[in-house]
Amino acid sequence: MNADTGHATPATRFTPPSNLCEKTSTLGNASQLSFFYSVVEFPPFLVFCSYVGSLVFQNADKLLSSGGDAAVLLWDVTKLKEPLLTFLGHEGDALSVRFPREPGSNSFVTCSTDTTMRVWDVRSGKCTHLFNCTGEVNSCAFFPSGQAVVGGCHNGEALLFDLRSANQLQKYARKGARVSGVDFSKSGRVLYCAYEDGHVGLWDTFGTGGYKAKLDAHFSSNAGTRRIISAVSLSPDGTALATGAYDALIK
């Protein structure tokens, strides 16, 4: 989907990346062609006692995970024996974990069904900011400057908080539509809120009067739960917005 026009881009034929290898195997009379990345294989992580809801790399070696046990774990992917740090504080499922867009930050944000967002110091394992929201928080993101965070809530509200003052700056409310994903434009002027009804709302981050545009991302061709947008992400150069939904489509 083009972030400026809101129109879906035409489907293109899949072209395997250069580091993708082909492998043909025979099962009975059928031949199966599969692709796999030619990367180093690491031993598996420890088995979790609950689902893993979010994964994000800090750098090439460090990985954060969060999920249904409310804990956030920092891993060294070259060892994978025990987590380097465990970040404790959430009292419900830790649904999402995000670093600021610019690399090199030692802070990250998490959100939870306990209706809070927390900002953490990855070096110390300490929570530096706690923000109470108005509902279960399904998704979170940093403002491009790294000085504010937004959380998208199950009650249809998205809340923007300033890290320096620890105050709420804005509330973006849409009745009857649960927020399932959030992200900012490259400049931060636009906040993209994905909803479970299949729409994406484009909000003026520091403006008033409701969202400025609404994209029919997965609404018109679906019914029921197939409309639910499960992921939204802006491209690094800021020129495209991608959404994925229960309809098994990426747009």
C-alpha positions as CSV (number, residue, x, y, z in Angstrom):
1,M,0.0,0.0,0.0
2,N,1.3,3.4,-0.9
3,A,1.5,5.6,2.2
4,D,0.7,8.8,0.4
5,T,-2.2,7.8,-1.9
6,G,-3.7,5.0,0.3
7,H,-4.1,2.8,-2.8
8,A,-3.0,-0.8,-2.8
9,T,-0.1,-1.6,-5.2
10,P,-0.6,-4.3,-7.8
11,A,0.5,-7.8,-6.8
12,T,3.9,-8.9,-8.1
13,R,5.4,-12.3,-8.8
14,F,7.5,-13.5,-5.9
15,T,11.2,-13.3,-6.7
16,P,13.5,-15.1,-4.1
17,P,16.1,-12.9,-2.5
18,S,19.8,-13.5,-3.4
19,N,20.5,-15.3,-0.1
20,L,17.5,-17.7,-0.6
21,C,18.4,-21.2,-1.7
22,E,16.3,-23.8,-3.5
23,K,15.8,-27.4,-2.3
24,T,13.9,-30.1,-4.1
25,S,12.7,-33.1,-2.1
26,T,10.6,-36.1,-3.3
27,L,7.6,-37.3,-1.2
28,G,6.2,-40.5,-2.9
29,N,5.5,-39.5,-6.5
30,A,5.4,-35.8,-5.7
31,S,8.3,-33.4,-5.9
32,Q,8.3,-30.5,-3.5
33,L,10.3,-27.3,-4.1
34,S,11.0,-25.3,-1.0
35,F,13.1,-22.2,-0.2
36,F,15.3,-21.5,2.8
37,Y,17.6,-18.7,3.8
38,S,21.3,-19.5,3.7
39,V,22.0,-18.2,7.2
40,V,23.7,-19.6,10.2
41,E,21.4,-21.9,12.2
42,F,21.4,-21.4,15.9
43,P,20.3,-23.9,18.5
44,P,16.7,-23.3,19.6
45,F,15.6,-21.2,22.5
46,L,14.4,-22.6,25.7
47,V,10.7,-23.7,25.5
48,F,8.5,-21.0,26.9
49,C,5.6,-21.6,29.3
50,S,3.3,-19.3,27.2
51,Y,3.0,-17.9,23.7
52,V,5.6,-15.5,22.3
53,G,3.8,-12.4,21.2
54,S,6.6,-10.1,19.9
55,L,10.3,-10.3,18.8
56,V,12.6,-7.4,18.0
57,F,16.4,-7.2,17.5
58,Q,18.4,-4.5,19.2
59,N,21.4,-5.3,17.0
60,A,22.9,-8.4,15.3
61,D,23.4,-10.3,18.5
62,K,20.7,-9.1,20.9
63,L,17.1,-10.1,20.7
64,L,14.1,-9.1,22.9
65,S,11.0,-11.3,23.3
66,S,7.7,-10.8,25.0
67,G,4.5,-12.8,25.4
68,G,1.8,-14.4,27.5
69,D,3.9,-14.9,30.7
70,A,4.2,-11.0,31.1
71,A,8.0,-11.2,31.1
72,V,10.3,-9.5,28.5
73,L,13.5,-11.3,27.9
74,L,16.8,-10.2,26.4
75,W,18.8,-12.9,24.5
76,D,22.2,-13.3,23.1
77,V,21.5,-15.1,19.9
78,T,25.0,-16.5,19.7
79,K,24.5,-18.5,23.0
80,L,20.8,-19.0,23.6
81,K,21.3,-20.8,26.9
82,E,19.7,-18.4,29.4
83,P,18.3,-14.9,28.9
84,L,20.8,-12.1,29.6
85,L,18.2,-10.0,31.4
86,T,14.6,-10.4,32.4
87,F,12.4,-7.3,32.5
88,L,9.6,-7.8,35.1
89,G,6.7,-5.5,35.8
90,H,3.8,-6.2,33.5
91,E,0.9,-8.0,35.1
92,G,-0.7,-9.2,31.9
93,D,0.3,-10.5,28.5
94,A,3.2,-8.4,27.1
95,L,1.8,-7.9,23.5
96,S,4.4,-5.8,21.8
97,V,8.0,-4.6,22.2
98,R,9.6,-1.8,20.1
99,F,12.8,0.1,19.9
100,P,13.1,3.7,18.5
101,R,13.4,3.9,14.8
102,E,17.0,5.3,14.9
103,P,19.5,2.6,15.8
104,G,21.7,2.6,18.8
105,S,19.1,3.3,21.5
106,N,19.3,1.7,24.9
107,S,15.6,2.3,25.5
108,F,12.6,0.2,24.4
109,V,8.9,0.3,25.0
110,T,6.4,-2.5,25.8
111,C,2.7,-2.7,26.2
112,S,0.3,-5.1,27.9
113,T,-3.2,-6.3,28.6
114,D,-2.6,-4.8,32.1
115,T,-3.5,-1.4,30.5
116,T,0.1,0.0,30.8
117,M,3.0,0.9,28.6
118,R,6.5,0.7,30.1
119,V,9.8,2.1,28.8
120,W,12.9,0.2,29.9
121,D,16.7,0.6,30.0
122,V,18.1,-2.4,28.1
123,R,21.4,-2.1,30.0
124,S,20.1,-2.2,33.6
125,G,16.8,-4.0,33.1
126,K,15.0,-1.2,35.0
127,C,11.7,0.4,34.0
128,T,12.2,4.1,33.5
129,H,8.7,5.2,32.7
130,L,5.2,3.7,33.4
131,F,2.2,5.0,31.6
132,N,-1.4,4.0,32.6
133,C,-3.7,3.8,29.6
134,T,-7.5,3.5,29.3
135,G,-7.7,-0.1,28.1
136,E,-5.7,-3.1,27.2
137,V,-2.8,-1.9,25.0
138,N,-2.4,-4.0,21.8
139,S,0.4,-2.1,20.2
140,C,3.0,0.6,20.8
141,A,5.6,2.6,19.0
142,F,8.2,5.4,19.5
143,F,7.8,8.9,18.0
144,P,10.6,9.3,15.4
145,S,12.6,11.5,17.8
146,G,12.5,8.9,20.5
147,Q,11.1,11.4,23.0
148,A,7.5,10.1,23.0
149,V,5.6,6.8,22.8
150,V,2.1,5.9,21.6
151,G,-0.1,3.0,22.6
152,G,-3.1,1.6,20.7
153,C,-5.8,0.3,23.0
154,H,-8.6,-2.3,22.8
155,N,-11.2,0.4,23.6
156,G,-10.5,2.3,20.4
157,E,-8.2,4.9,21.8
158,A,-4.5,5.6,21.1
159,L,-2.6,7.7,23.6
160,L,0.6,9.7,23.1
161,F,2.9,10.3,26.1
162,D,6.0,12.5,26.4
163,L,9.0,10.9,28.0
164,R,10.6,14.1,29.3
165,S,7.5,15.4,31.2
166,A,5.9,11.9,31.6
167,N,2.6,13.5,30.6
168,Q,-0.1,12.5,28.2
169,L,0.1,14.7,25.1
170,Q,-2.8,13.5,22.9
171,K,-5.7,11.1,22.7
172,Y,-6.9,9.7,19.4
173,A,-10.3,8.2,19.9
174,R,-12.5,6.3,17.4
175,K,-15.7,4.7,18.8
176,G,-16.5,1.1,18.2
177,A,-13.2,0.1,16.6
178,R,-10.3,-1.5,18.5
179,V,-6.8,-0.4,17.8
180,S,-4.7,-3.3,16.7
181,G,-1.5,-1.6,15.5
182,V,0.2,1.8,15.5
183,D,3.1,3.5,13.7
184,F,4.3,7.0,12.8
185,S,5.2,8.5,9.4
186,K,8.9,9.2,9.0
187,S,8.5,12.8,10.1
188,G,6.1,12.0,12.9
189,R,3.4,14.3,11.5
190,V,1.1,11.4,10.8
191,L,0.1,8.6,13.2
192,Y,-1.2,5.5,11.5
193,C,-3.7,3.6,13.6
194,A,-4.8,0.1,12.3
195,Y,-8.2,-1.1,13.5
196,E,-9.8,-4.5,13.9
197,D,-12.6,-3.4,11.4
198,G,-10.0,-3.4,8.6
199,H,-9.5,0.3,8.3
200,V,-6.3,2.4,9.0
201,G,-6.9,5.9,10.3
202,L,-4.4,8.7,9.5
203,W,-4.2,11.1,12.4
204,D,-2.5,14.5,12.6
205,T,-0.2,13.7,15.5
206,F,-0.5,17.2,17.1
207,G,-3.8,18.3,15.5
208,T,-7.4,18.1,16.5
209,G,-10.7,17.2,15.0
210,G,-10.4,13.4,14.3
211,Y,-8.5,11.5,11.8
212,K,-7.7,13.2,8.5
213,A,-8.1,10.2,6.3
214,K,-9.3,6.6,6.5
215,L,-7.8,3.8,4.4
216,D,-10.0,0.8,3.4
217,A,-7.1,-1.6,3.9
218,H,-8.9,-4.9,4.6
219,F,-12.6,-3.9,5.2
220,S,-14.5,-3.9,1.9
221,S,-13.7,-7.5,0.7
222,N,-14.0,-9.2,4.1
223,A,-16.5,-9.9,6.9
224,G,-16.2,-10.8,10.5
225,T,-12.7,-11.6,11.9
226,R,-11.1,-11.7,8.5
227,R,-11.1,-7.9,8.6
228,I,-8.9,-7.7,11.7
229,I,-5.5,-6.0,10.9
230,S,-2.9,-7.8,12.9
231,A,0.2,-5.8,11.9
232,V,1.1,-2.4,10.5
233,S,4.6,-1.2,9.6
234,L,6.2,1.8,7.8
235,S,9.1,1.2,5.4
236,P,12.5,2.6,6.6
237,D,12.4,5.4,4.0
238,G,8.9,6.4,4.9
239,T,7.4,5.9,1.4
240,A,5.2,2.9,2.0
241,L,2.9,1.5,4.6
242,A,2.3,-2.3,4.9
243,T,-0.7,-4.0,6.7
244,G,-1.4,-7.6,7.3
245,A,-4.7,-9.0,8.4
246,Y,-6.7,-12.2,9.2
247,D,-7.6,-12.4,5.6
248,A,-4.1,-13.8,4.9
249,L,-3.2,-10.7,2.8
250,I,-0.4,-8.2,3.1
251,K,-1.2,-4.8,1.4
